[in-house]
Structures are given as C-alpha cells and as structure tokens.
Amino acid sequence: MLTVNILSSLLLLGSVSGFAPLPSQRLISQRPTVSALHVKTPTKPEQPEQVAPARPPLPGPGNDDKDSDKDKDLFFKLQLDAADFLAFSGRALDTVEDVLLHLRRAYEPKALGALNLQSLSTRQGAKPRLVVLGTGWGGHALVKVIDHEKYDVVVVSPRNCFVFTPMLAASAVGTVETSSITESIKAANPQVTYVQGSVRSIDAEAHRITVDTFSSLNVGSSSAAVEKFELDYSKLVYAVGSKTGTFGIPGVMEHSYVLKEVSDARRLRRALLRKFDEASFPGVDDERRRQLLSFLVIGSGPTGVEFTGELSDLLKTDVPRLFPDLVPFISLKIISAGKTILPMFDKVLQEKGLKTLAAGGANVMLNARVKEITRSAAILQDGSEVPFGLCFWAGGTEARKLTRDTIAKIPGQTEMVGAAREQLTVDGYMRVKGVKDGSILGIGDAVRVEGQQFPTTGQVAAQEGAYVARLLNRGYVLDTDGPPLAPNAAAAPGDKNILSAAGDWLRLRGDIAARPFHFLNLGVLAYLGSGAGVAELRGGDNTRLLDASGKVGSFLWRSTYVVKQVSMRNRVCVLIDWAKAKTFGRDFTSPSDYYSPEE
C-alpha cells in the first residue's frame, strides 16, 4: 500500500511539475526588477557591503561547457554500502509490520478520547500507561506506530496536531495553506487519548508528571474546571523538542518573526501583507517605502534559505501583478554567519545555492554576525547596521525550560555529554541516563544520544520515535543495565515449546537483545526559489545516490515533500494548493487583521 501511494504521488507530481516557477528572467520580463539595498553605517560614508556577487542564472542544458561539475544539475554518485543496504532492508520490513498494525487498528472501535479524571493513577491489572510528551516529529511518529493493545497511550501537548514544519515557509507566503500541512493527533491514531496542556514538572521516582491544562496557560480563562492535575505513568516518552533560540541576542523575539508553529506562519503572513498595504498609503514618500519593503532574513540554514526562496517567488510573481508601482522599492537580504549557506550540503550545491539566491534578487551577506536587533535595523558585530522593514529570524533553536529543569533533577545528567547543549543524555536505546528502571525514554531535539552526534532534524526525530514504538511493541524489558532483552529471553529452554520459541524469534527477527538505534540518513533537500532547489539523496551515511540542483533539485524537493506528507489528505491538499498558487496566484488577503466594527 505504501509503495502504491508513493508511486501514485510521484506520477501525479510529474503531471504538475510545471508548478515550479520559471527562471527569474522569464517571470519578470517587462516588469521592474527587485532592487538591492545597501548597508549603511551610522558613522561612516556609505560602504559597499560584503555580499555574494550577483551571478547569472544556473546554466541550462544548452550551455557549451559540459565538462565542469558546476554546470551540471544532476550528479549520480552511486556509492553503495552493504551495512546501509541491510539497515534499509530492515526498515522496509518494519514498514510492512506498521502497515499491518494500521490495518488492524482501522477495524477496531475508537477510544473514548477523554481522560477519566478518576483514574489518573495507573491501576493494577490495567494496561501499562504510556505518556507521550509532544506532538512533533518524534511524538507523532511514535503515536503512528505504537500498538494500543499493549499500552494505554496518553499524549500531552499544548498543540493538538502534527505540523509538517519544512513547509511553514511556504504557508507564510500563501503558497500552501496551514491546514494542508497539519494532522490532528487523533487522526494519526484514533486509539490514543489526547490532553491539551503543558507539563510543568516530571517526578521520575514517583512516575508522575504535573500538567497545566490549556485554560491555565491563558490567564483569565475559566472555561475549564481543572487547571492543573497530576498524571501517573508506567513509561514516559520525552519528545518536547526545542524552541526558537535567541542565544542572548537582544531584540530577537521583540523585533523579528520566527517559524516554529502554525501561529508563527500566520503572524508572519499578516505582517508581510501589511507592509505592502502601508507602502501604498497616500503621502508615503519613497524613502519610507524603501524602508517598509526592505526584507531581511537572518540565518542561512534550510529554514532561512527556504523562506528566502519562497519570499523571492512572492516578490517576483505576485507583487508585480498586484503592486507594480512598489517593485522598485523592494529589497531582500539574507545574512549568514558563516562563509557560505546550507552548511550541511556538498560544496558544489552550496555554490549553486548562492548563485540561485543571487539570481532571484536576494543579496547574500556572508561572514556577518548579528549582535542586536532593533525596531528597524540589525546591528552587526562590526557596528554596521542593516535596515529592514520586516526581519525574519532563523538563527537556530535552544532547549525548553522543562528540559533544563529535568536535566537538573535526574541524577548525573548535569555531568553528561548532553548537558553542554542543554539536552537530556540517552543511551543507544533512547533510555534517559540516570533513570534506573528505564521508565523514561527521550527522542528528538531535546536529547543527545551518548556516543553519537545526530543533527537536530525532523528526520532524526521521526526515526527515533518509530524505533521507540517498535521497542515497546515487541515487549523488550528496559530496566536492565545492558541492552533491553526480549521478555522470555531469560526462560530456560525447557520452559518454552518449539512453536513458542519460533514465534518469538520471528517477531523479534532473531534479536533477543535489542539493537541500538541506528539513524538511516536519507539525505537533505532545500528549495531556493525561481523554480530551483538542491537535493542530496542517500541510503545511509556511506550510501550516496545522487545530488541535484536547479529544476531537477526542485522536482526532487517537491516529490519528496509530497510523499513525506503524513496522510493522503495532506498530499492531495498540498498538490491542490500548489495548483491554485500557480494558476491564480497567492492569496493576498487577511480580513481578520483589518476588521473593525462600525461605530
């Protein structure tokens, strides 16, 4: 079934691959182009800024110089590794097992959906209670895979849905709707119980958490009788993720916009539209228009680069159609603290990314570090100022307060490797170190695997969540000093008949002792705007399949993002949104932001 879904999605995507915008020259022919804004310093004459030089569009197949890698859009690597192949095969078998679980779940009565306040403590004889904190990539993957017949699953999170965060940038400029990239946690698994709230504290010894319900998070609300309660657990999965990091830089949260939640995308979208309306007010002079329409992106990782690409498309395709007189006043800058952009990509793809952003009208400032953000400018370490009308911050993430508190409370965590980056340290089986009975497992951005250094990405978190779910489904005993063991591993050979032993072996695939978590790196992708993208497709750390840029990279980006949507509903909605944006343009309305009642 999954194979059919993937193939059908790719075939459908092939029919609409033209949704990728055309190269910038064709998009804005006979229209004013996006201008560049120069950096001004308060004490010196105007200086030319250090930016990636303007480059021509990426070469096409008709170019003569075909011998240079820099003129190609597709690079076949085909570096294969036997260990990666075995790991990939194991994941395929896991997927078949997950599909069978989903089919069985579809024909069973749904859970009641509400937590019985009179049975908050775990009861003798009942199924063990599994409490999952968070509905991000890790928590959502676990909820999808967990066997509800073995656990009473309770999900606690302020957010009642999963968000496909890589497409928040597209939703912020109106390319896709936020509802198209979200899935209710109850839709992900109707058999779980969801509680909307935020965890205040974790008592690892008592197996108990304290939860602030949603009403108590909103001061003054009295819609619910219960504002705080305690919940017992048998097993706890810590998947709270991270939050937007400011790293002590003044003014980040006060004067810039971020993209971490759906509410952030909506707020950013309203702010973007408001800038164009304000620049259209009667009596606004040219200098004020330039200030209002100066867009600054801080951060050159995937989030910052993809937002720059999406915003560049908006400025080149929709703004000239709706606000042609404002086009000469627009500027777009992206600041990178490093020597290049997209540091996790191959050097050739980094160079192609720089070319594409520059060709799309973005001014890329390299080796520039921000030390403060004011109401109208970003102040760099050298004292120069970069003025803006709207600033988007994509500088990274940092730990939540609950994670810092939990590190301080669990014995030994403050001396472990994860504490340096304010992450809980877990062993290779995702068990939180210092919890002797193995009752707390950690996944996602909030944890650091001992002896490993995985990137803090949704891909890693989702694989960790699925791994923990399968570990629990197969009944491994977690309260051991060494590897988790199968429940009957210690039984004498005479205590089990041949059929029972064979059944256990098949269910565990011969792994009487659990294998540690293995991250299968499938690659990275990014959209750059102008119908171009970059992609590295892998089958593991040592298996490189191909690298791509330009339109090929964009096609792979779109194909992968459609297939990786968490439901068929989301796949269809995203394809429809792309079709609407291509045919009718992006939505430039935000009625609720401007409504005021008549007197």
N, C-alpha and C positions, 0 to 999 in steps of 0.2 A: 504493500500500500504506500509506504513512504517513497519507494522508487517511482511508482506511478505518479505520485504528487510532484516529485521533483522534476520528472520528465515533462509532465504537463505544464508545470510552471515555466520551465525553460523554453518549451515550444511556444507558449503564449507570449513569453517575453520577447522571443525572436521576432514575432509579428509586430511588436510595438517598439523595437529597439530604436526606431526613429524618434522616440520621445526625447532622447538625449539632445540638448540644444546644439545647433550647428556652430562651427567655429566663429569666433567673435567678429571677424571681418564681415561675414555674411549676415550675421544677426543685426549688426548696427550700420549696415551700409546706408548711406544717405541720411544718417542721423548723427547728431552731435555725439562725441565720444566722452567716456568718463575721464575726468581730468585728474591730475595728480596734485596733491597738496604738499607744499614744502614745510619742513620742520623749522620753527622759529625759536630762537633763544631770547630770553629777556634782556641780556646784557651785551650781546654781540650782534653784528650785522647778520643778515640772513645768510645761512650757510647751506651748501648742498648736502643733503642727507646721505648717509651711507646705506644704500639700498641695493637690492639685486637689480642689475641693469635691465632695462627693457629689452626683451628678446622677441624674436619673431615667433609666430605660431609653430607648433610642432610640425616637423616635416611630414609630408604625406607620401604615399607610395610612389608618386611620380617623380620624386627627387632623384638626382643622379648619384649622389654619394650614398651608396648602399653598403659600403664596407664598414662604416663606423657604427658601433652599437648605439651611439647617441641618436642615430637617425632611424632607429627601429622602434616599433611599438610592441613587439612580441618577441620574447626570448624564451625558447624552450630549454629548460635546464636538464630535466630527466635524470636527476641524481637520486638513485634509489637506495634504500637501506632495508636489510632483512628484518631488523628489530622493529622498525617503524611499520613495515608491512604486517607483521604479526600483531602489533598493537592495534593497527587499523582493522584487521580482521576480527579481533576480539570486540572492538566497539560495534562492528556490524552485527555480531551475534547478540550483543547487549541490546541493540536496537530492535532486533526481532523479538526478544523477550519483552521489551517495553511495549511493542505493538500488541502482543497477546494480552498483556495486562490491561491496556486501554480497551481492547475489545471486550474483555470480561467486565470491566467497570461500566461500560456503556449500557449493559443489560441488567444492572443491579439497581435497586431502589436508592434514591438520593438521600444524602444525610439530611438531618433536620435543619442544619445551617445555623443554629443558635447555641451558644454555650449555656448549659444549665448551671446557674449560679449556685445551686445547692449541691453541686458535685464538682467543685473546683479542685478538691484534693483527689489524688489518684486513689482508686478503690481497689480493694483486694478482689481478685477474680476477674476484673475487667481487663480489657486490652491495655497494654502499656501506653501511656500518653506521650506522644512526640510533639513537642512545641517547636515551631519554626519561627524565628525572628527575622522578618524581612520578606519582601516580595520582589526583590531584584532578580538579577540573572541567576544567582545561586539558589535562592529560595524557590523561585519559580520552577527551575529545572528539577529540584528535589520533589516538589509537590506533584509535578507531572509524572514522576517515575515511582513514587512511594506506593507500597501495597497497603491500602487502607484496611485490609482484612487482618493485618498483623499489628497495626497501630491505630490508636485514636489520635488523629492528626489535628492540631490546632495551630493556625497561623496568626501571628500577632504582628501588625504593622500599621503605621499611620496611613499607608496607601493601600487601597483595596484592589490594585491591579498591577500587572507587569507592564513595563514601558520598554519598547524597543529603542533604547537611548541613542544608538547611532543615527537615527533619523529624526531626532529632535531638531537638528539644524534645518532640515527640510520643512518641518512643520512650523518653525519660527518665521519662515518667509512665505508660507502659504502654498508650498509645493504639494504637501500632503496634509491631511487633517490629523489632529492628535488622536481622534478616536480610531483611526486606521492602524495605529501602531501600539495600541494598548489591548490587553486582555484581562478580564476580571479573573481574580484568583479562584473564584467559584467555577468559572468556565474552564479553567485549567484542570481542575479536579473537583467535581461536584460533591465528592465524599468528604472533603475537609471542612472544618469549622473555622470561620474567619472572625477575628476580633479586631476592630479598628481602634488602635491605641498605640502608645509609645511606652517601651519598657524603661522603667526608672532605675531598677537595680536587679542584680542576679545574686541569689544566695546558693552557691554551688554545693555547700554541705547539706542544706535542707532541701535541695532540689526544688527551689521555689523562685518565681520571679514576681516583681511588683510592677503592675501595669497602670499607667494613666490612660483612661479612656479618652476618646476623641473630644468629648464635651469638656473635659477638664483642660485640654490643650487650648481651648478657645475661652479665654477669660470672660466671664459674664454669661456663659451659656448655661442654661438649666434644663436642657431638653432631655437629659437622661438622669435617672435616679442614682446610678452608680458612677462615680468619678474616678475611683481607684479600687483595685482589688488585687489579691494575690492568687497566683496560679501555680499549682504543683505540676511537676513533670517527671517522667521516667528518663527520657532522653531530650536534650535540648540542642538544636542546631542554630548556631550563631551566624547569621547571614545579614547583618545590618548594613554592610557596605561602608561607604565613606561619604564625605560631604565635600562641597567646593572648598578648596584650600586657598587661603589668603597669604599664608606664610609671613604674617606680620606686616604686610604692606598696607599702609594707611589708605583708606578710601575705596578699597576694592568693592566691598558689599554696598557701600553708600552711593557710589557714583558709576558703577558698571553693572552690566547684565550678565547672567550666567545661564548655563543649560544643564540642569541636573534632573528636573522634574517637568511634568506637563505644564504646571503653572508657570514655570520659568519661560517655556516656549511661548505661551500665550501672552505673558507680560512683555517679552521681547518683541513679539509681533505687533502688539499695540503701540509700543514705543517707536518702532520703525515707521509705521503708517503715520503716526502723529508728527514725525519730523517733516514729512512731505507736506502735510496739511499746514503746519506752521510756516514752512518756507513759502507757501502760496498766499499767506495773508497779505492784504493790501498794505502798502507802506513799508514792507520789509526791504531793506537795502541789500545790495549784492554781498557786502561783507558778512552780514548776518546770515544770508542764505548759505554762503560757503561754510560758515561755522556750523549751522544746523545740519548740513548734508555732508559733514566730514565723519566718516565711519572708521572706527579703529578696532582692530582685533588684536588682543594680547594673548599670545600662546600659539605655537606652531606644531602642536601635536595633531592627531586626527580630528579632534573636536574643533580646534581653531581653524584648521585648513579647510575642513568640510563646510563650516559656516561661512568662511570667506568665499568658497566656491559657490555655495547656494546664493549668498548675497550678491555676488558678482552677476549671476544669471538674472536675478531680480532687477538689478540696476541696468542691465543691457537689453532685457526683453520687455519688461513690463513698465518700467519708469518712462522710457521714451514714448511709449504708447499713451500713457495717462498724464505724464507731466513733462512734455517735450521741452518746455522753457526752463526746466530746472536742471536738465542734464549737464550743462556746462559748469555747474556749481558743485557737482558731486566728486568726492574723492574717497578712496578706500585704501587703508593701510593695514598691514599685519606686522606685528613685532615679534621677533624670535630672539630668545636669549642666547641661542647657540649660533654656530657657523652655518647652519642650514635649517631646513624644515623636515618634518617627518623623520625623526632620528631612528625609528625602528625599521625603516626601509633601506633597500640597497642604494648605494651612492648614485648609480645611474638614474634610478627612479626619483631620488631627491632632486637631482638636477632637472629632470623633466618636470617635476612638480613646480620648481621655481620658474621655469620657462612658461608653464601654463598659467600660473597665477599672474605673472607679469603681463602676458599677452591678454589676459582677461581684464586688465585695468587695475590690478592690485599693486601697491607699492610695498615691497617686502623689505623690512628693516632687519638686518642680521646683527648679531652680537650687541643687541640693545637690551639692557636690563632696566626694568621699571622699579623705582623706589617709592613712588607715591602716585596716587590718582586723585586729582581734584575734581571739582564740578565740571570743568571744561578742558582739562588737559592731563596727559600722563607725563610725569616728570621722570626723566631717565637718570641713571647713575652719574652721568657726566654733567648733569644740571640742565640739559636742554629740555624743551617742552614739545610735546606732540599734541596740538589742539584737536578736539573732537566735538562732535555734536551728539554722538552715541558711541559708547565704549562697550565692547563685549570681552569678558574675561574668560580665558580658557587656560589658566596657568597651572592647573593640576588639582589634586584632591588631598584631603587630610582626614585624620581619624575623627570619629564622632566622640562626644563626651562619654557615652556609655562604654565605648571600647577602652578609653583611658581609665575609667573607674574600674572596669573589670580586670584590666591588667594589674592595677594596684591591689585588688582584693585576692586574686588567686596566687597562692604561694609559689615563689620562684619566677613568676612571669617578668618581673621588672629586671631580672638579670639575664633574660634570654634574648636571642637574636632579634626577635620581632619588636622588642620594646624600643629600640633605637628609632624606629619609624612609627611608633605607636600602633603596632599590630600585635594581636594575640599570636603566640607561637604554638603551632600544632605539629604533631609528628607526621610521619608519612601516611598515616591512615586517617588524618584530619581530626584526631583526638586532641583536645586542648591540653597542653602540658600543664601539670600541676593539679589536675583533677584526677584523682587516683582511680575512681571507679569507671572512668571513660564515659561518663554521662553527658558531657558537653563536647560537641563537635563544632568545628568552625570552618567556614568556607567563604570565598570571595575576597574582596579588597580588605576586609577587616583582619585577615590572618596572614601569617607568614609560615610557610612550610619549612620545618627545620631541615637544613642542608640543601635547600633549593631556593631559587630566586626566580619566581614566575612573574610575568608582567601583570599589572592590576587591570585586567580587561574582562569584558563580559564573557569572552570565550573561555578563559580560565575558570571563572566563577561557575559557569554553566556546567562544565565538565566535572568540577568538584562537587556540585550539587547532585548530579546524576550518580557520581561514584558513591557518595554517602548514602543515597537512597538504595542503591543496589547492595551495599554493605549491610544495611538494615534489613532489606527484603530477604537476604539469604541467611539471616539469623546469626551472623558472626558474633561471638562473645567479645565485647570490647573491654571488659575490666581485667585485662592482662597486661603484664609489663612488656611483653613482646608482641608479635603480630597477632591480630584478632584470629581466633580459632573457630572452626565450624562447631555447632552446638554439640555434636556427638563425637567430636574428634578424640575425646579422652576415654570413650567407652571401650571396653575390652572387645576384641574381635568376636568372641563367642556371644556377646550380648546383642549382636545385630545379625539378621539373616542376610542372605546374599542379595535379595531384591532390594532391601532397605539400603544396604551399602551401595549398591549400584545406583539407586535413585539419588542418594546424597552426592555421589561422585558426579553424576550428570548435572545436577542442579548447581553444583559449585564448580563444574568443569575441572575437577581434579584438584582444586585449590583448597585443601583442608585448612591451610593457613592463608589468610587473605593477602593479596598482593597490594603493595603500597600504591598510592595514587600516581598515575603517570599522565602528564599533560601531553596531549597529542596536538602539536602546533599545526593548524590547518592554514595558516597564512594571515596576511593583513591586507586591507583594502582602504582606499580613500577616494572621495570624489573631489575634483578640483575646480569644477565649473567649466563653462564653454564646451560641454559635452565630452569632457576628458576625465580620466581617472587613472589611478595607479593601483596595481594589484600584485601581490606575491602569493601564489598558491603553493601550498606544501602538503605533504602527507606525514609530517613529523619533523623533528628537529634536523634530521640528516637526510630528509627526502624533499628535494626541491623539484617541483613540477614545471612551473613557468612563471615568468614575470611579464607584466604587461603595462602599457601606458596608453595615453590618448583615448581614442574611441574604443579600442579593444579593452583597455582598463575600465572604461565606463560601463561597457556591456557586462564585464565580469562583476563589477560592483553592483549593478542593478540586478543581475541574475542571482547573485549570492544573497543580496538583501531580501529579494522576494522569497527565495526558497527558505531562508532562515527565519522568516516570519513564523510565529508560533502557532498559527492556525490557518485553515483555508480561508476563513473570513478575512483575516488580516491580509493575506496575499491578494485576494480579489480587490479589497478596498484600496490597497496601495497602487495596484495597476490602474484602477479607475481614477484615482487622484492624479497620477502621472498623466493619464489621457486628458483629463479635464484641464490641467495646467498647460499642457501643450496646445490644446485646441482653443481654449477660451482665455488663457492667461491666469495668473494667480489672483486669488481673492484679495482685494484691497479695501475691504470693509471691516469695520469693528464697531457695530452700532452701540453695544453696551457701554463703550468707553466714552461716548459723546452724548449720551441721552441725558436730558434734564427736563423735569416736569414743567409744564406751563403754569404760570402764576395765575 
